[in-house]
Amino acid sequence: MIEISRVSNEAARPPANGGQPVFATRQRLDVICDDSTPLQQRLNDLYAYGADLPGKIYHRWRFATFQRIMDDLIRKGAIRNFGRALDIGCNAGFYSKMISDYGFAEVLGIDIIGAYVAKANQAFRCEETGKRLTFEVADATALDDPTPYDFIVCSEVIEHTSHPEAVVDSIMSLLVPGGVGVISLPNGVSLGYLTRCLGSLLRGRGIYPDLREHMRYPFYKGPKVFRRRGAQILSSSGVNCLFNDPLLRVLQRMPGVVALNKLNFQLSRNWPLKALAQFYFFVIRRPAS
């Protein structure tokens, strides 16, 4: 286990908001990015999508997928304790808020970027007894904690780090025996990333570093890495098996887009099409013994 590396960021940490509700994340999240709804308006504010329409849509789909994964885990009794939870790479904190709303007593979100942590604290920080939700600046490759966690989420973080194996080792060591984690990674063999790679090569730009990072983990590699660390893989799911960015932009202006989005969402969650999904989710458990 490696020593924790938390970056002091008191100046960027605003006062607690007293647990004031922003919106209820336990409502059933649909996959339609309707900017007239309070939820989507809040997400737009938190994540500043701007003109990045695909990014906004994929983000909404990932949140909805995570919610369904959590519902399934709770229904099956896979999450045994709702004590401490950790969100690695929390960004503006929406996953952390969702976890807290599922009933975890203490949720910590960490990110290496101070501006994200400040925004998350401003939006969601809560110090209520039995419902603590806080955010800190920390390096995902150098985590340690004397008290382990019952649940960990790590969404699109591992592929961007300089030492991904250190993040995997930290997740496994920070989970209590029997603890559960939800991991998501970009799928390097998906339509979205393969066409982006081909387009970049055809324009003579080569594969730029950010794209190369997104292609590091085909759908089978992430679970394999965790299995080598002793993890059990409980389930898997996917997001976006049918569209790439240009096609998505065109389709959003056409009639019937709502039905197409829902079809894409449903197909992406099931085998074999989840193996072609742009974002691959899988659930791990640290063995009890």
Buried (B, 14 or more C-beta within 10 A) or exposed (E): EBEBBEBEBEEBBBEBBEBEEBBEBEEEBBBBBEEEEEBBEBBBEBBEBEEEBBEBBBBBBBBBBBBBBBEBBEEEEBBBBBBBBBBBBBBBBBBBBBBBBBEBBBBBBBBBBBEBBBBBBBBBBBEEEEBBBBBBBBBBBBBEBEEBBBBBBBBBBBBBBEBBEBBBBBBBBBBBEBBBBBBBBBBBBBBBBBBBBEBBEEEEEEBEEEBEBBBBBBBEBBBEBBEEBEBBBBBBBBBBBBBBBEBBEEBBEEEEBEEBBEEBBEBBBEEEBBBBBBBBBBBBBBEEE
